Amino acid sequence: MIPREADARPGRTVETRVVTHEGSHRATRDDSVVTEEPLEIRIVARGATQTVAVTMRTPGNDFELAAGFLYGEGVVRSRDEIEGITYCVDPDVETRQRYNIVNVVLRGDRAPDLERFERHFTMTSSCGVCGRAQLDALRDRGIAPVQDALSIPASLLYALPERMREAQRVFSATGGLHAAALFDAGGDAIEVREDVGRHNAIDKIVGSAFLAGRLPLASRILAVSGRASYEILQKSVVARIPILCAVSAPSSLAVELAREFDVTLCGFVRAGRANVYSAPERITA
């Protein structure tokens, strides 16, 4: 069992003292800042443990994050491949740090090919793995274009960022978090996750669906705060999400990926306007 000391598990926010300036007025008050701590994702297979990745994240929904990341990278493809997910129980590890290490235990003789993870790559909270080599790797995995007949009116598209913001509980306290929100075809929120990294928030959403046996995410819409990077598109493609909207700009690789895999990519979705960079037929006037 993992020790349950009251101060062992890191929270999503940290209280701090701050000096505020407003015009000529100066004051000292308490403030909340979002927590950012490393999460080490390990695979346990055939009795051996190997670190796959380390990401800077906001604590919470860590098992979903690990499962979503491993699914998005093709390390696991089915919930049945996973025997269990736990925090680290190694007595040699400091109690607090045990909550920053997740072990994903695979069943039986399952031994995934982890050669491309041998460098134990580290993801920051703002950007994970990206680049044209990753685009080629997605093709090599046999990922097909997203064939989904979903279409939504532009008026619904415009409303999604605000609906996502309304569900951001930690953002309202700190102002320092990104979010990802999954909506159904009618624009009702299914899942909302917050994190210092957009890609982590998406992994949490995909991981939740993966662990619950709800993949693929057909006829769903994904909204993200900030920009749309290649990695965000990659995760959407693997989860089979047909429409992705971001409140800011996409990258060139994100546009290229969206067009190749027939994902409707919408950027600058705010204030009653949007740019559609690919598969525009899914957005109706």
C-alpha positions in Angstrom: 0.0 0.0 0.0 1.1 3.6 -0.7 1.5 5.7 2.4 -1.4 8.2 2.8 0.3 11.0 4.7 -1.8 14.1 4.4 1.0 16.1 2.8 2.3 13.3 0.6 0.3 13.7 -2.5 0.9 17.0 -4.4 -2.2 19.1 -5.0 -3.3 20.9 -8.1 -2.6 24.3 -6.6 0.0 25.8 -4.2 -0.6 28.7 -1.9 1.9 31.5 -2.0 2.4 35.1 -0.9 2.4 37.7 -3.6 3.0 41.5 -3.7 0.5 43.2 -6.0 0.8 46.6 -7.6 -2.1 48.5 -9.0 -1.4 52.0 -10.0 0.3 53.6 -7.0 -1.2 51.0 -4.6 0.9 48.1 -3.2 -0.4 45.2 -1.2 0.6 41.8 0.0 -1.9 38.9 -0.2 -2.2 35.2 -0.5 -2.5 33.7 -4.0 -2.9 30.3 -5.7 -0.5 29.1 -8.4 -0.9 25.9 -10.4 1.2 23.0 -9.4 3.8 21.8 -11.9 5.6 18.5 -11.1 7.3 15.7 -13.1 5.4 12.5 -13.8 7.6 9.5 -14.7 5.7 6.9 -16.8 7.1 3.4 -16.4 6.3 0.1 -18.2 6.5 -3.1 -16.2 6.7 -6.1 -18.5 8.2 -9.6 -18.0 9.4 -8.7 -14.6 11.4 -5.7 -15.9 10.7 -2.0 -15.3 11.6 0.6 -17.9 11.0 4.4 -17.9 9.2 5.4 -21.1 8.8 9.1 -20.6 8.8 12.0 -18.1 6.4 14.8 -18.5 5.9 18.0 -16.5 2.2 18.0 -15.5 -0.4 19.2 -13.0 -1.1 16.4 -10.6 -4.5 14.7 -11.0 -5.8 12.0 -13.3 -2.3 10.6 -13.5 -3.4 7.1 -14.5 -5.5 8.5 -17.3 -2.5 10.6 -18.5 -0.2 7.5 -18.5 -2.8 5.3 -20.3 -3.6 8.1 -22.9 0.0 8.7 -23.6 0.9 5.0 -24.1 -2.2 4.5 -26.3 -1.4 7.6 -28.4 2.2 6.4 -28.9 1.1 2.9 -29.9 2.8 1.3 -26.9 -0.6 -0.3 -25.9 -3.6 -0.7 -28.2 -6.1 -2.4 -26.0 -7.2 -2.1 -22.4 -6.8 -5.8 -22.1 -3.1 -5.5 -22.5 -2.9 -3.6 -19.1 -3.0 -5.7 -15.9 -2.9 -2.6 -13.7 -1.7 0.9 -13.1 -0.3 2.0 -9.8 1.8 4.7 -8.2 5.4 3.7 -7.2 5.5 1.5 -4.1 9.3 1.3 -3.9 10.3 1.9 -0.2 13.5 3.4 -1.4 11.7 6.3 -3.1 10.7 9.3 -1.0 7.1 9.2 -0.1 6.1 12.4 -1.9 7.9 11.3 -5.1 5.9 8.1 -5.2 3.0 10.1 -6.5 5.2 11.4 -9.3 5.9 7.9 -10.7 3.2 5.7 -12.4 3.8 2.0 -13.2 1.8 0.5 -16.0 1.9 -3.3 -15.6 1.4 -5.3 -18.8 -0.2 -8.7 -18.9 1.7 -12.0 -19.3 4.4 -12.0 -21.9 3.4 -8.7 -23.5 6.6 -6.8 -24.2 6.2 -3.7 -26.4 8.9 -2.4 -28.7 10.4 0.5 -26.7 13.5 1.1 -28.8 12.3 4.6 -29.8 11.9 5.4 -26.1 15.4 4.3 -25.0 16.6 7.8 -24.6 13.8 8.2 -21.9 12.7 11.4 -23.6 11.5 14.2 -21.4 8.4 16.2 -22.4 8.0 19.8 -21.1 4.6 21.1 -20.1 4.4 23.1 -23.4 5.6 20.6 -26.1 6.1 16.9 -26.4 7.5 14.9 -29.2 7.1 16.6 -32.6 8.6 16.8 -36.0 8.3 15.2 -39.5 9.9 12.0 -38.3 6.9 11.5 -36.0 4.5 12.1 -39.0 6.3 9.3 -40.8 6.0 7.1 -37.7 2.2 7.7 -37.7 2.0 6.5 -41.3 4.2 3.5 -40.5 1.7 2.4 -37.7 -1.0 2.0 -40.4 -3.2 4.8 -39.0 -5.9 5.6 -41.6 -7.7 8.8 -42.3 -10.6 9.6 -40.0 -13.8 8.7 -41.8 -16.6 10.3 -39.9 -19.8 12.0 -41.2 -20.1 14.3 -38.3 -21.0 17.9 -39.1 -21.8 20.8 -36.9 -23.1 24.4 -37.5 -20.6 27.2 -37.2 -22.7 28.7 -34.4 -22.0 25.6 -32.2 -18.3 25.8 -33.0 -18.1 29.4 -31.8 -19.7 28.4 -28.5 -17.3 25.6 -27.5 -14.3 27.6 -26.1 -16.6 29.4 -23.6 -18.3 26.1 -22.6 -14.8 24.7 -22.0 -13.8 27.7 -20.0 -16.9 27.4 -17.8 -15.8 23.9 -16.8 -12.3 24.9 -15.9 -12.4 24.9 -12.1 -8.7 25.2 -11.4 -8.1 27.9 -14.1 -10.6 30.1 -12.3 -8.5 30.0 -9.2 -5.0 30.3 -10.8 -5.4 31.6 -14.4 -2.4 29.3 -15.2 -3.8 26.2 -16.8 -4.6 24.9 -20.3 -7.6 22.7 -20.9 -9.0 20.1 -23.3 -12.7 19.4 -23.5 -14.5 16.6 -25.3 -18.0 17.4 -26.7 -20.7 15.3 -28.3 -22.3 16.3 -31.6 -24.8 18.5 -29.8 -22.1 20.5 -28.0 -22.6 19.0 -24.6 -19.4 18.5 -22.6 -18.5 14.9 -22.0 -15.1 15.3 -20.3 -12.9 18.3 -19.4 -9.4 18.0 -18.1 -6.9 20.7 -17.1 -3.1 20.7 -17.0 -0.1 23.0 -17.5 0.3 21.2 -20.8 -2.3 21.0 -23.5 -1.0 17.6 -24.6 -1.3 16.3 -21.0 -4.9 17.4 -20.8 -5.7 15.5 -24.1 -3.9 12.4 -22.8 -6.1 12.5 -19.7 -9.2 12.7 -21.9 -8.1 9.9 -24.2 -6.8 7.8 -21.3 -10.2 8.1 -19.5 -11.9 6.8 -22.7 -9.3 4.1 -23.2 -9.6 2.7 -19.6 -13.4 2.8 -19.9 -13.5 1.0 -23.2 -15.0 4.0 -25.0 -12.5 4.3 -27.9 -12.7 5.3 -30.7 -14.1 8.7 -30.1 -16.3 8.8 -33.2 -18.6 11.8 -33.7 -16.8 13.8 -31.0 -15.4 17.3 -31.0 -12.2 18.2 -29.1 -11.6 21.8 -28.0 -8.2 22.9 -26.7 -7.0 26.2 -25.2 -4.1 27.9 -26.9 -2.6 26.7 -30.1 -2.9 23.4 -32.1 0.5 21.7 -32.4 1.4 18.6 -34.4 1.2 16.5 -31.2 -2.3 17.5 -30.4 -3.4 16.6 -33.9 -1.5 13.2 -33.6 -3.4 12.4 -30.5 -6.7 13.3 -32.1 -6.0 11.2 -35.1 -5.2 8.1 -33.1 -8.3 8.5 -31.0 -10.3 9.0 -34.2 -11.7 12.5 -33.3 -13.1 14.1 -36.4 -13.2 17.8 -35.4 -10.5 19.7 -33.4 -10.9 23.4 -32.5 -8.3 25.6 -30.9 -8.6 29.1 -29.6 -5.3 30.1 -31.1 -3.2 29.3 -34.2 -2.2 25.9 -35.6 1.3 25.0 -36.6 2.3 24.1 -40.2 2.8 20.4 -39.3 -0.6 20.3 -37.5 -2.3 21.6 -40.7 -0.4 19.0 -42.8 -1.4 16.2 -40.5 -5.0 17.3 -40.4 -5.2 17.4 -44.2 -3.6 14.0 -44.6 -5.8 12.3 -42.0 -9.0 14.1 -42.8 -9.4 15.9 -39.5 -11.4 19.1 -39.5 -8.9 21.6 -37.9 -10.3 24.9 -36.7 -8.1 27.7 -35.3 -8.7 31.1 -33.8 -12.1 29.9 -32.6 -13.2 32.9 -30.6 -15.5 36.0 -30.7 -17.9 34.5 -33.3 -15.2 33.6 -35.8 -13.0 30.7 -36.8 -10.5 29.6 -39.5 -11.0 26.1 -40.9 -7.7 24.7 -42.3 -8.9 21.2 -43.4 -12.0 19.1 -44.1 -14.2 22.2 -44.0 -17.3 20.2 -45.1 -17.9 19.3 -41.4 -18.6 22.9 -40.5 -21.9 24.2 -41.9 -22.9 27.8 -42.3 
